[in-house]
Amino acid sequence: LARREGGGVEDKLAAAASLALRGDPGEATVAALRAAFREDASSSVRYEALVSLFVVGEGAECAAAAIEESDEDLAVVGMQIAAARGLTDLKASVAARRERMRSTTRLQATLSLVELEAISPGADEDRIAEWVEELARALKNEETSAAAARALGWLARTGHSAERARFAMRARLGSFLLHPILKVEIAAALTEAGDPEGVAHIERALESRRKDSKGYAVEVSGRLKLEPFYDTIARLARSADYHNETAILAVAAYDTDASRALLSELARSHADDECRALAQELLRDGTLLDDESEGRGVLFIPRS
């Protein structure tokens, strides 16, 4: 990562080295990644170094410089780190940089800015309400709908423009123009915010003949530990249904005495070899699905 002349294959190798160093969060790793972010001539290498710094628990010290980068992908990562680390003193820098961004990255900046404003002492609720309108428009675009739903759901859960956020999401559930998977994403955000319309939509998706939205509803039911749907998930896990493996993963995500007992049953007696193996692996490793329901999370955008 440090000793190279740059260009072509070396840039790709250096970017890969930044990724590899995420598994070794020591002082030498942090020093090498900081140096790569600050000094490397390749924006791709600097991007991977910055993301890797965040992954190993660092990066806050680089956020301010990243926000001012001319490379918008780097600037967005700096903003996301600022939001995730609660660096509210960078709010003005994020707002100013957002105004100079093209539309494809501007929404990413808005996501970070909304979170920074919401966690700031004396948050400006009028400004948050304005950004909710931007997020509501983003729900209509398939490329931005999922990120917007997660942000609106977070606002609804934390009590910032909560009713506006819930109204925007409920309105999109009734649209015929949005992909069913994205509707399930919106329903999940509503469910986390305590809105019964979200739960009702997930129930409809579980009963749907569409494999894609049904499968995602199964996954969401496990991730959110939706008790009313546990019996449906358990039935699918025992069955020869197309979604049986997804349902087994969802059973594991419930992480209850009943779900662990069911996994043991499936590991012993499921009719499908692959399903038995999956249940055995989950029991052996103790690998129940991570709970990702808290917070919006840092959504690093991929480099092209």
Disulfide bonds with the S-S distance in Angstrom:
none
